[in-house]
Amino acid sequence: MKKIFLPLLALFMLVSCNNDDDATSADVMTFSLLRDYYAPEQGASNFYTPNQILWTFDFTNMTITIETQQGIDSPVLPAGSYSYTLVDGQCDYGDNLTVQIDTRQYGALILDELSSGKISLSQECYDGNLLFFEN
C-alpha cells in the first residue's frame, strides 16, 4: 500500500503546484485605439483600425505603454512608456478615476465596460479628447 500511496502523493503535490508570481492576464491588458473624438462638441473624430495604435495597461505596476504602426501618430500621448497614478479629478464619476502622468491629468479612465473588453479615456469636461479602446 505504501508503494502506491507515496507515488500518488508525490504526483498530487506536483500537479497542485503553480507559480503565483506570474501576472494574470487581467493585470496587463492591451487595447486598440479605435476612435478619437478630438472635438466632441463638433462631432469631429479620427478612426483607427485595430492594432494601428496599441495602449497596454499594466494595472499592477501602473504603467501605460503606447505602440504605433510606422507613420501613425498617437493622439494625446506619443508612443512610449509612462508611469501613471489614478487620482480624483473633476471629470470623475462613479468608481472612475483620472489618469495622471507626472503632474498632468489626462482624463477619466472609464472601466465600466472592461468585462466586454472596452475602455475609454475621457477629457470631455475639459472639451478635450474622448478615446475609445477595445481589446
VENRA-V633665 format. One record per residue. RES is the residue in three letters. SS is DSSP state (2 for helix, 1 for strand, 0 for the rest). PSI is psi in degrees with one decimal (* if undefined). D_FIRST is the distance of its C-alpha to the first C-alpha in whole Angstrom. Layout:
# VENRA-V633665
res=RES ss=SS psi=PSI d_first=D_FIRST
res=RES ss=SS psi=PSI d_first=D_FIRST
This chain:
# VENRA-V633665
res=MET ss=0 psi=-41.8 d_first=0
res=LYS ss=2 psi=-32.1 d_first=4
res=LYS ss=2 psi=-29.9 d_first=5
res=ILE ss=2 psi=-39.8 d_first=5
res=PHE ss=2 psi=-46.9 d_first=6
res=LEU ss=2 psi=-46.1 d_first=9
res=PRO ss=2 psi=-36.2 d_first=11
res=LEU ss=2 psi=-40.0 d_first=11
res=LEU ss=2 psi=-44.2 d_first=12
res=ALA ss=2 psi=-41.4 d_first=15
res=LEU ss=2 psi=-43.7 d_first=16
res=PHE ss=2 psi=-43.8 d_first=16
res=MET ss=2 psi=-38.2 d_first=18
res=LEU ss=2 psi=-43.7 d_first=20
res=VAL ss=2 psi=-32.0 d_first=21
res=SER ss=2 psi=-17.9 d_first=22
res=CYS ss=0 psi=142.7 d_first=25
res=ASN ss=0 psi=168.8 d_first=28
res=ASN ss=0 psi=101.5 d_first=32
res=ASP ss=0 psi=-8.0 d_first=34
res=ASP ss=0 psi=-20.2 d_first=37
res=ASP ss=0 psi=139.4 d_first=38
res=ALA ss=0 psi=139.5 d_first=41
res=THR ss=0 psi=162.8 d_first=40
res=SER ss=0 psi=-23.9 d_first=43
res=ALA ss=0 psi=-19.2 d_first=44
res=ASP ss=0 psi=-32.6 d_first=45
res=VAL ss=1 psi=118.6 d_first=47
res=MET ss=1 psi=136.6 d_first=49
res=THR ss=1 psi=134.0 d_first=52
res=PHE ss=1 psi=142.7 d_first=55
res=SER ss=1 psi=131.5 d_first=58
res=LEU ss=1 psi=120.7 d_first=61
res=LEU ss=1 psi=-30.8 d_first=63
res=ARG ss=1 psi=137.7 d_first=66
res=ASP ss=1 psi=104.3 d_first=68
res=TYR ss=1 psi=96.4 d_first=71
res=TYR ss=1 psi=-15.0 d_first=73
res=ALA ss=1 psi=74.0 d_first=76
res=PRO ss=2 psi=-35.1 d_first=74
res=GLU ss=2 psi=-20.3 d_first=78
res=GLN ss=2 psi=-4.1 d_first=79
res=GLY ss=0 psi=17.9 d_first=76
res=ALA ss=1 psi=131.7 d_first=76
res=SER ss=1 psi=154.5 d_first=73
res=ASN ss=1 psi=136.9 d_first=71
res=PHE ss=1 psi=143.9 d_first=68
res=TYR ss=0 psi=150.8 d_first=66
res=THR ss=0 psi=154.4 d_first=63
res=PRO ss=0 psi=138.9 d_first=59
res=ASN ss=0 psi=0.3 d_first=58
res=GLN ss=0 psi=-45.2 d_first=62
res=ILE ss=1 psi=118.0 d_first=61
res=LEU ss=1 psi=131.5 d_first=58
res=TRP ss=1 psi=120.0 d_first=57
res=THR ss=1 psi=120.0 d_first=54
res=PHE ss=1 psi=121.7 d_first=53
res=ASP ss=1 psi=99.0 d_first=50
res=PHE ss=0 psi=-21.7 d_first=50
res=THR ss=0 psi=-49.4 d_first=48
res=ASN ss=0 psi=-2.1 d_first=50
res=MET ss=0 psi=58.3 d_first=53
res=THR ss=1 psi=150.2 d_first=54
res=ILE ss=1 psi=128.0 d_first=56
res=THR ss=1 psi=125.6 d_first=57
res=ILE ss=1 psi=126.7 d_first=59
res=GLU ss=1 psi=141.2 d_first=59
res=THR ss=1 psi=154.2 d_first=62
res=GLN ss=0 psi=154.2 d_first=63
res=GLN ss=0 psi=132.7 d_first=66
res=GLY ss=0 psi=-0.9 d_first=69
res=ILE ss=0 psi=129.1 d_first=68
res=ASP ss=0 psi=137.3 d_first=69
res=SER ss=0 psi=129.8 d_first=66
res=PRO ss=0 psi=158.7 d_first=68
res=VAL ss=0 psi=-58.2 d_first=68
res=LEU ss=0 psi=136.7 d_first=66
res=PRO ss=0 psi=166.3 d_first=66
res=ALA ss=0 psi=141.3 d_first=63
res=GLY ss=1 psi=-176.0 d_first=61
res=SER ss=1 psi=139.0 d_first=59
res=TYR ss=1 psi=137.0 d_first=59
res=SER ss=1 psi=139.1 d_first=58
res=TYR ss=0 psi=163.1 d_first=59
res=THR ss=1 psi=159.4 d_first=58
res=LEU ss=1 psi=122.6 d_first=59
res=VAL ss=1 psi=163.9 d_first=61
res=ASP ss=0 psi=131.8 d_first=64
res=GLY ss=0 psi=173.3 d_first=66
res=GLN ss=0 psi=-17.5 d_first=69
res=CYS ss=0 psi=-2.0 d_first=68
res=ASP ss=0 psi=147.1 d_first=64
res=TYR ss=0 psi=150.8 d_first=64
res=GLY ss=0 psi=-136.0 d_first=60
res=ASP ss=0 psi=2.9 d_first=57
res=ASN ss=0 psi=137.4 d_first=59
res=LEU ss=1 psi=166.0 d_first=60
res=THR ss=1 psi=135.8 d_first=62
res=VAL ss=1 psi=125.6 d_first=61
res=GLN ss=1 psi=127.5 d_first=63
res=ILE ss=1 psi=123.3 d_first=63
res=ASP ss=0 psi=-119.5 d_first=65
res=THR ss=0 psi=0.6 d_first=68
res=ARG ss=1 psi=134.5 d_first=68
res=GLN ss=1 psi=132.4 d_first=67
res=TYR ss=1 psi=6.0 d_first=66
res=GLY ss=1 psi=170.0 d_first=66
res=ALA ss=1 psi=128.8 d_first=63
res=LEU ss=1 psi=109.8 d_first=60
res=ILE ss=1 psi=113.0 d_first=59
res=LEU ss=0 psi=15.9 d_first=55
res=ASP ss=0 psi=-30.1 d_first=56
res=GLU ss=0 psi=23.4 d_first=55
res=LEU ss=2 psi=-38.0 d_first=52
res=SER ss=2 psi=-20.4 d_first=49
res=SER ss=2 psi=5.1 d_first=52
res=GLY ss=0 psi=22.2 d_first=52
res=LYS ss=1 psi=138.8 d_first=55
res=ILE ss=1 psi=167.9 d_first=57
res=SER ss=1 psi=158.6 d_first=61
res=LEU ss=1 psi=116.0 d_first=63
res=SER ss=1 psi=124.7 d_first=66
res=GLN ss=0 psi=23.8 d_first=69
res=GLU ss=2 psi=-35.4 d_first=71
res=CYS ss=2 psi=-11.1 d_first=72
res=TYR ss=2 psi=10.2 d_first=74
res=ASP ss=0 psi=36.4 d_first=75
res=GLY ss=0 psi=-163.6 d_first=73
res=ASN ss=0 psi=151.6 d_first=70
res=LEU ss=1 psi=109.9 d_first=68
res=LEU ss=1 psi=132.2 d_first=65
res=PHE ss=1 psi=129.0 d_first=62
res=PHE ss=1 psi=153.5 d_first=59
res=GLU ss=1 psi=143.6 d_first=56
res=ASN ss=0 psi=* d_first=53
